[in-house]
């Protein structure tokens, strides 16, 4: 079960990173964009580090305060939750 969770989180983070790249590409080329709520949903489900890394690396949505504030808060919340579970 633990291996499944690790693989799932890794896949979610890779997906989040790729979605940020894809949205940046679409923004530059004036194509249909990925809804912002998709990034937040993916972050809450466990892909927050991948999404945040993508935001920073691709310089995408870094002017939106809610991305630069809420995604790190999700990461901190998830870290505290995992710490609590492991030390219960």
C-alpha positions as CSV (number, residue, x, y, z in Angstrom):
1,X,0.0,0.0,0.0
2,X,2.8,2.4,0.9
3,X,4.5,1.8,-2.6
4,X,1.1,2.6,-4.3
5,X,0.8,5.9,-2.4
6,X,4.4,6.9,-3.3
7,X,3.8,6.0,-7.0
8,X,0.5,7.9,-7.0
9,X,2.0,11.0,-5.5
10,X,4.9,10.9,-7.9
11,X,2.5,10.6,-10.9
12,X,0.4,13.5,-9.6
13,X,3.4,15.7,-9.2
14,X,4.7,14.8,-12.7
15,X,1.2,15.5,-14.1
16,X,1.1,18.9,-12.2
17,X,4.5,19.9,-13.6
18,X,3.5,18.9,-17.1
19,X,0.1,20.7,-16.9
20,X,1.9,24.0,-15.9
21,X,4.2,23.5,-18.9
22,X,1.3,22.8,-21.2
23,X,-0.7,25.8,-20.0
24,X,2.3,28.1,-20.4
25,X,2.7,26.8,-24.0
26,X,-1.0,27.4,-24.7
27,X,-0.8,30.9,-23.2
28,X,2.0,31.8,-25.5
29,X,0.3,30.5,-28.5
30,X,-3.2,31.8,-27.7
31,X,-4.8,28.4,-27.5
32,X,-7.5,27.0,-25.2
33,X,-6.2,27.2,-21.6
34,X,-6.4,24.8,-18.6
35,X,-8.7,26.1,-15.9
36,X,-7.0,27.5,-12.8
37,X,-9.2,25.3,-10.6
38,X,-7.5,22.3,-12.2
39,X,-4.2,23.3,-10.8
40,X,-5.7,23.8,-7.3
41,X,-7.5,20.5,-7.4
42,X,-4.4,18.6,-8.5
43,X,-2.5,20.3,-5.8
44,X,-4.9,19.3,-3.1
45,X,-4.9,15.7,-4.3
46,X,-1.1,15.6,-3.8
47,X,0.5,17.2,-6.8
48,X,1.3,20.5,-5.1
49,X,5.1,20.2,-5.3
50,X,5.0,19.5,-9.0
51,X,2.6,22.3,-9.7
52,X,4.6,24.8,-7.6
53,X,7.9,23.7,-9.2
54,X,6.3,24.2,-12.7
55,X,5.1,27.6,-11.7
56,X,8.6,28.7,-10.7
57,X,10.6,27.0,-13.5
58,X,8.3,28.1,-16.3
59,X,7.6,31.5,-14.8
60,X,3.9,30.9,-15.2
61,X,1.2,32.5,-13.1
62,X,3.8,33.9,-10.7
63,X,2.1,37.3,-10.7
64,X,-1.1,35.8,-9.3
65,X,-0.9,36.2,-5.6
66,X,-3.3,33.3,-5.0
67,X,-1.0,30.8,-6.8
68,X,2.1,32.1,-5.1
69,X,0.4,32.0,-1.7
70,X,-2.1,29.1,-1.7
71,X,0.0,26.5,-3.4
72,X,2.8,26.8,-0.7
73,X,0.1,26.8,2.0
74,X,-1.2,23.5,0.5
75,X,2.3,22.1,0.6
76,X,2.8,23.1,4.2
77,X,-0.6,21.7,5.2
78,X,0.2,18.4,3.4
79,X,3.6,18.2,5.1
80,X,2.1,18.8,8.6
81,X,-0.6,16.2,7.9
82,X,2.0,13.6,6.8
83,X,4.2,14.4,9.7
84,X,1.2,13.9,12.0
85,X,0.4,10.5,10.4
86,X,3.9,9.2,10.7
87,X,4.4,10.3,14.3
88,X,1.0,9.2,15.6
